[in-house]
Amino acid sequence: MELYNTLTQRKEPFVPHEPGKVRMYTCGPTVYHFAHIGNLRSYIMEDVLEKFLRYEGYEVDRVMNITDVGHLASDSDTGEDKMLAGAKREHKSVLEIAKFYTDAFFADCEKLQIRKPDTVVPATTCVDDFIRMISVLLEKGYAYLAGGNVYFDTSRLENYYVFGNQSSDDLAVGVRDSVEEDENKRSKTDFVLWFTKSKFEDQELKWESPWGYGYPGWHIECSSISVKHLGEYLDIHCGGIDNAFPHHTNEIAQSEAYLGHPWCRYWFHVLHLNDQRGKMSKSKGGFLTVSLLEEKGYDPLMYRMFCLQSHYRKPLVFSFETLDNTAQAYKKLVARVAALKEEGEPDLETAKPFRKQFSEALGNDLNTSLGITVLYDVLKSELSDATKRYLLADFDTVLSLGLLEAAQREKGKTGQAAVSDSEAAEIESLIAKRAEARKNKDWAAADAIRDELQARHVVLKDTPGGVEWHIEA
């Protein structure tokens, strides 16, 4: 297996620190609002990575944090705490906000068939661990006190910009003009480990520490939680590309200063989901959620398939038109699977070449698009239906598109009959011709096609994702 490593900016053979075992860390959500579908693209791709590692025989131990304190509006330690902003917006306590949006996040994950990590850790449960790590950094001379706060001293590092394509100018990203620079910092690349002089008098969550009453900075949370639950050597750290700098850069700085040796070898970053306005963002308002897609008639797994049809290292542009195309492709796949006979035993020998192709596709830097192509190749092949169903179930342990389950639901509808691939293709062709006739306002031709479909007991239903159909027995 080869993975692109953001740290070295090249594809590398994947070799875990301990043979056969993978320690994997995921930056979890800041639970002040619903996750938008751009956030969830990252979690979908990280889910595929974890499931493929298991498919290849690795034992995977995956940890995710939940940020419920300390994440300020700007990644460079300025602006308002996002959790406090959420509490003010909804007139609730910070912990009420955290509980509600944590539950909402995992509900979305379940709809998208994203496996819940083995260990999920809210930051507010680990404050003593953060204090211990900060204390060691102070003892080693990697941190300093200024203005009551504790800062990491980046001047102690030989190379702060470990990902190679950032500069100090990048720290200005996300900082609003109205926000003043933190004058306590010796350098603008330094970052807060512990706040005691908060700008917010009404900051709800604070704890006693050796440096005063306060709360942790965002960056220390992930380092401390990872080391506590996964040990001193991490194999894969995941996140969206917007976390690479400064968040992951700061994680590496403080973790390696604390441990005294290299920490994480592979960094797996998923690129942005863009819409017509650019990168999808909560700050722009009107962001898309899984619930909104459902309200518009889309199965969340259609969005999962939309993500898997693109490579995780390419920006993905979202529009409802492209989602409609994926929805149609998903429905056609389900119809083809529903037409497969369920009796018989799979021929595991004839299945081997397809399993090998699938492993090679996903093993090549998680090429999910090529993996879906292999799935189509299976359906088009001369394999027995039982072998096809076996392979679809096998691939779905990684892709998690739920095709067999969806096909079973389709066949379970009262009075519905399955159709062969050739019959399905013919019906799809007639439906497309009817749509074209209606577009051209050729009502007579459209009605004639409708009558022909009705004579064949084809039932049509118009949906946001296109025309759904089935045959009444």
C-alpha positions in Angstrom: 0.0 0.0 0.0 1.2 3.5 -0.9 -0.1 6.7 0.7 0.6 10.3 -0.1 2.4 11.9 2.9 1.8 15.6 3.3 5.0 15.7 5.5 7.2 14.6 2.6 4.9 15.7 -0.2 5.2 12.4 -2.0 3.6 8.9 -2.1 5.3 6.4 0.1 5.0 2.7 1.0 3.0 2.4 4.2 5.0 0.8 6.9 3.5 1.0 10.5 5.7 1.4 13.5 4.6 -2.0 14.8 4.1 -4.7 12.1 0.4 -5.5 11.6 -0.9 -2.7 13.9 -1.9 0.8 12.9 -2.3 3.6 15.3 -4.5 6.3 13.7 -5.6 9.7 15.0 -8.4 11.8 13.6 -9.0 15.5 14.4 -12.6 15.5 15.5 -15.2 18.2 15.1 -15.5 21.4 17.1 -19.1 20.8 18.3 -20.5 24.3 18.2 -22.8 23.8 15.2 -23.8 21.1 12.8 -21.1 19.5 10.6 -21.5 20.6 7.0 -21.1 18.2 4.1 -17.6 19.7 3.4 -16.5 18.7 6.9 -18.0 15.3 6.4 -16.1 14.7 3.1 -12.9 14.4 5.3 -14.5 12.0 7.7 -15.9 9.8 4.8 -12.4 9.5 3.3 -10.8 8.8 6.7 -13.4 6.1 7.2 -12.5 4.5 3.9 -8.8 4.6 4.9 -9.5 2.9 8.2 -11.8 0.2 6.6 -9.3 -0.5 3.8 -6.5 -1.0 6.4 -8.7 -3.5 8.2 -9.6 -5.1 4.8 -5.8 -5.6 4.2 -5.5 -7.4 7.5 -4.2 -4.6 9.8 -5.4 -4.2 13.4 -6.4 -0.6 13.6 -6.7 1.5 16.8 -8.3 4.8 15.9 -8.8 7.8 18.3 -10.8 10.9 17.7 -11.0 14.0 19.9 -14.1 16.1 20.3 -13.2 19.8 20.7 -15.6 21.3 23.2 -13.3 24.0 24.5 -10.4 26.2 23.4 -11.0 26.5 19.6 -10.9 30.2 18.8 -12.4 31.8 15.7 -9.0 32.2 14.2 -6.5 29.4 14.2 -3.8 31.8 15.3 -5.2 32.3 18.8 -7.4 35.3 18.2 -11.1 35.8 18.0 -13.9 34.4 20.2 -14.1 30.8 21.4 -16.3 28.9 19.0 -18.1 27.0 21.8 -18.9 30.3 23.6 -20.2 31.7 20.3 -22.5 28.7 19.9 -23.8 29.0 23.4 -24.6 32.7 23.0 -26.3 32.0 19.6 -28.6 29.4 21.1 -28.9 30.8 24.7 -27.7 27.5 26.2 -24.7 26.4 28.2 -21.5 25.4 26.5 -21.9 21.8 27.7 -25.5 21.7 26.4 -24.3 22.9 23.0 -21.4 20.3 23.0 -23.7 17.4 23.9 -26.3 18.4 21.3 -23.9 18.8 18.4 -21.7 15.8 19.3 -24.8 13.7 19.1 -25.8 15.3 15.8 -22.3 14.7 14.4 -22.4 11.0 15.1 -26.0 10.7 13.8 -24.8 12.1 10.5 -21.8 9.7 10.6 -24.2 6.8 11.0 -26.3 7.9 8.1 -23.2 8.1 6.0 -22.0 4.7 7.3 -18.9 6.2 8.8 -17.6 3.9 11.5 -17.4 5.5 15.0 -13.7 5.4 16.1 -12.7 3.0 18.8 -11.9 5.8 21.2 -13.7 9.2 21.2 -12.4 11.7 23.7 -14.0 15.1 24.6 -11.3 17.7 25.4 -13.0 18.7 28.6 -12.3 15.2 30.1 -8.5 15.6 29.7 -7.6 18.9 31.3 -5.2 17.3 33.8 -3.4 15.6 30.9 -3.0 18.9 29.1 -1.6 20.5 32.2 1.0 17.7 32.6 2.1 18.0 29.0 2.4 21.8 29.3 4.4 21.5 32.5 6.9 19.3 30.8 7.2 21.7 27.9 7.9 24.5 30.4 10.5 22.4 32.2 12.3 21.6 28.9 12.4 25.3 27.9 10.0 24.9 25.0 7.3 27.1 26.5 7.2 30.5 28.4 4.8 32.5 30.6 3.7 35.9 29.4 0.8 38.1 30.4 -0.5 35.2 32.5 -0.8 32.8 29.6 1.5 29.9 28.6 3.0 30.0 25.0 5.0 27.5 22.9 8.3 29.0 21.8 8.7 28.2 18.1 12.2 29.8 18.1 13.5 26.7 19.8 12.8 24.6 16.7 15.2 24.1 13.8 12.2 23.9 11.4 8.8 25.1 12.4 7.3 24.9 8.9 7.5 21.1 8.7 5.0 20.8 5.8 7.3 22.8 3.6 4.9 25.1 1.8 3.8 27.5 4.5 5.2 30.8 5.7 4.7 33.2 8.5 2.3 35.2 6.3 -0.1 32.2 6.4 -0.8 33.0 10.1 -2.7 36.0 9.0 -5.3 33.7 7.3 -8.6 33.9 9.2 -7.7 36.8 11.4 -10.3 39.6 11.2 -9.2 43.2 10.9 -11.0 44.0 14.2 -8.9 41.5 16.1 -5.8 42.8 17.8 -2.5 40.9 17.7 -1.5 39.1 20.9 1.2 41.3 22.3 2.3 38.7 24.8 3.8 36.5 22.1 7.6 36.8 21.5 7.0 35.8 17.9 3.7 35.7 15.9 4.4 32.0 15.2 4.3 31.2 18.9 0.9 29.7 20.0 -1.1 29.5 23.2 -0.9 26.3 25.3 -3.0 27.7 28.2 -5.1 30.8 28.5 -5.5 32.5 31.9 -6.0 36.1 30.7 -9.1 35.4 28.6 -10.6 38.2 26.6 -14.0 36.9 27.5 -15.1 37.7 31.1 -18.0 35.3 30.6 -15.9 32.3 29.5 -17.9 29.5 30.9 -15.4 26.6 31.2 -12.3 27.2 33.2 -10.0 25.1 35.4 -7.4 25.6 38.1 -3.8 25.2 36.8 -0.3 26.0 38.1 -0.5 29.2 36.0 -3.9 30.4 37.1 -7.6 29.8 36.5 -8.1 29.3 32.8 -8.5 26.8 29.9 -6.4 25.0 27.3 -5.4 26.1 23.8 -6.8 24.1 20.9 -3.5 22.6 19.7 -2.4 21.0 22.9 -5.6 18.9 23.0 -4.9 16.6 20.0 -1.2 16.0 21.0 -2.1 15.1 24.6 -5.1 12.9 23.7 -3.1 11.1 21.0 -0.1 10.4 23.2 -2.3 9.2 26.1 -4.4 6.8 24.0 -2.0 5.7 21.2 1.4 6.0 22.7 4.6 7.8 21.7 4.6 6.7 18.1 1.6 7.5 15.8 1.3 5.9 12.4 -1.3 8.1 10.6 -2.7 11.5 11.5 -5.8 12.5 9.5 -7.6 15.8 8.9 -8.8 18.3 6.4 -6.2 20.2 4.5 -7.1 23.4 6.3 -5.8 21.8 9.5 -2.3 21.3 8.1 -1.3 24.8 9.1 -1.1 25.9 11.8 -3.0 23.2 13.8 -1.1 20.1 12.7 2.2 22.1 12.4 1.7 23.1 16.1 0.8 19.6 17.0 4.1 18.3 15.6 6.1 21.1 17.3 4.7 20.5 20.8 4.5 16.6 20.5 8.1 16.2 19.4 9.4 18.7 21.9 7.5 16.8 24.7 8.6 13.3 23.5 12.1 14.1 22.4 11.8 12.1 19.1 9.8 12.0 15.8 6.1 11.4 16.5 4.0 10.7 13.5 5.3 9.5 10.1 2.2 9.7 7.8 0.0 12.8 7.5 -3.3 12.2 5.5 -5.1 15.4 4.5 -8.3 15.6 2.5 -8.9 18.6 0.3 -11.8 21.0 0.4 -15.3 20.6 -0.8 -16.1 23.7 -2.8 -19.4 25.2 -3.9 -20.1 28.2 -6.2 -18.8 30.5 -3.5 -15.5 28.6 -2.9 -14.6 26.5 0.1 -17.7 25.4 2.1 -17.6 27.2 5.4 -19.9 27.7 8.4 -18.8 31.4 8.5 -20.5 32.0 5.2 -23.9 30.9 6.4 -26.4 28.8 4.6 -24.1 25.7 4.6 -25.4 22.3 3.6 -26.0 19.5 6.1 -26.9 15.9 5.7 -30.4 16.6 7.1 -30.9 19.2 4.4 -29.9 16.7 1.7 -32.4 14.3 3.2 -35.1 17.0 3.1 -34.4 17.4 -0.6 -35.0 13.7 -1.1 -31.4 12.4 -1.3 -30.2 9.3 0.5 -27.0 10.3 2.4 -25.2 7.3 0.8 -25.6 9.1 -2.5 -23.4 11.9 -1.1 -20.9 9.3 0.1 -20.8 7.9 -3.4 -20.4 11.4 -4.8 -17.3 11.8 -2.6 -15.8 8.4 -3.5 -16.1 9.1 -7.2 -13.3 11.7 -6.7 -9.8 11.4 -5.3 -9.4 12.7 -1.8 -6.4 14.9 -2.8 -8.4 16.8 -5.4 -10.8 19.7 -4.6 -14.3 18.5 -5.1 -16.9 21.0 -6.5 -20.4 20.4 -5.2 -23.6 21.3 -7.1 -27.1 19.8 -7.0 -26.7 19.0 -10.7 -23.6 16.8 -10.0 -25.3 15.2 -7.0 -28.4 14.4 -9.2 -26.1 12.6 -11.6 -24.6 10.6 -8.7 -28.1 9.9 -7.4 -29.1 8.5 -10.8 -26.0 6.4 -11.0 -26.6 5.1 -7.4 -30.2 4.1 -8.2 -29.1 2.3 -11.4 -26.5 0.4 -9.4 -29.1 -0.6 -6.8 -31.5 -1.8 -9.6 -28.7 -3.9 -11.2 -27.9 -5.5 -7.8 -31.6 -6.1 -7.1 -31.8 -8.1 -10.4 -29.1 -10.6 -9.2 -30.3 -14.0 -8.2 -29.8 -14.8 -4.5 -29.4 -18.6 -4.8 -26.2 -20.5 -5.3 -22.7 -20.4 -3.8 -20.0 -18.0 -4.8 -16.9 -19.2 -6.7 -14.1 -17.8 -4.6 -11.5 -18.8 -7.2 -13.0 -16.7 -10.0 -13.5 -13.9 -7.5 -9.8 -13.6 -6.7 -8.7 -11.5 -9.7 -11.4 -8.9 -8.9 -10.4 -8.8 -5.2 -6.8 -8.2 -6.3 -7.9 -5.4 -8.6 -9.8 -3.8 -5.8 -6.9 -4.0 -3.4 -4.5 -2.6 -6.0 -6.9 0.4 -6.6 -7.4 1.3 -3.0 -3.8 0.5 -2.2 -2.7 3.1 -4.7 -3.2 6.2 -2.5 -6.8 5.3 -1.7 -8.1 5.5 -5.3 -11.8 5.1 -4.5 -12.9 6.1 -8.0 -11.0 3.2 -9.4 -12.4 1.0 -6.7 -15.9 1.8 -7.9 -14.8 1.0 -11.4 -13.9 -2.5 -10.3 -17.3 -2.8 -8.8 -18.9 -2.0 -12.1 -16.5 -4.5 -13.8 -17.9 -7.2 -11.5 -21.5 -6.4 -12.5 -20.5 -6.5 -16.2 -18.5 -9.7 -15.9 -19.5 -13.3 -16.7 -19.3 -14.3 -13.0 -22.2 -16.1 -11.4 -24.8 -13.9 -9.6 -23.7 -15.5 -6.3 -20.1 -14.6 -6.9 -21.1 -11.0 -7.9 -23.1 -10.7 -4.7 -20.1 -12.0 -2.7 -17.7 -9.5 -4.2 -20.2 -6.6 -3.7 -20.5 -7.5 -0.1 -16.7 -7.8 0.2 -16.0 -4.4 -1.4 -18.7 -2.8 0.7 -16.8 -3.5 3.9 -14.6 -0.7 2.6 -16.8 1.5 0.3 -19.9 1.2 2.6 -22.4 2.2 -0.1 -25.0 -0.2 1.2 -25.9 -1.5 -2.3 -27.1 -5.0 -1.2 -29.2 -3.6 1.6 -30.7 -1.0 -0.7 -31.4 -3.7 -3.3 -33.1 -5.8 -0.7 -35.4 -2.9 0.2 -36.2 -2.4 -3.4 -37.2 -6.0 -3.9 -39.1 -5.9 -0.7 -41.5 -3.3 -1.9 -45.0 -4.7 -2.3 -45.7 -5.9 -5.8 -42.3 -5.0 -7.2 -40.5 -7.3 -9.6 -36.8 -7.5 -10.4 -35.5 -6.9 -13.9 -32.5 -8.0 -15.9 -29.7 -5.6 -16.9 -30.9 -5.5 -20.5 -34.5 -4.7 -19.4 -33.3 -2.0 -17.0 -31.2 -0.4 -19.8 -34.2 -0.4 -22.2 -36.5 1.2 -19.6 -33.8 3.8 -18.7 -33.5 4.7 -22.4 -37.3 5.2 -22.7 -37.4 7.4 -19.6 -34.5 9.5 -21.0 -36.4 9.9 -24.3 -39.5 10.9 -22.4 -37.6 13.5 -20.5 -36.1 14.9 -23.7 -39.6 15.0 -25.3 -41.0 16.9 -22.3 -38.0 19.3 -22.4 -38.8 20.0 -26.1 -42.6 20.3 -25.3 -43.3 17.4 -27.5 -46.2 16.3 -25.3 -47.6 13.7 -27.8 -44.2 11.8 -27.9 -43.9 12.0 -24.1 -47.4 10.7 -23.6 -46.8 7.8 -26.0 -43.7 6.8 -24.1 -45.6 7.0 -20.8 -48.3 4.8 -22.2 -45.7 2.3 -23.4 -44.1 2.2 -20.0 -47.5 1.8 -18.2 -48.3 -1.1 -20.5 -45.1 -2.7 -19.3 -46.2 -2.1 -15.7 -43.4 0.4 -15.1 -44.3 2.8 -12.3 -42.6 6.2 -12.4 -41.9 8.7 -9.6 -40.3 12.1 -10.0 -37.8 13.0 -7.3 -35.1 15.7 -6.8 -32.5 13.2 -7.9 -34.4 12.3 -11.1 -37.1 9.7 -12.0 -37.4 6.6 -9.9 -39.1 3.6 -11.3 -40.0 0.0 -10.6 -42.0 -2.7 -12.2 -45.2 -3.9 -10.6 -45.5 -7.7 -10.7 
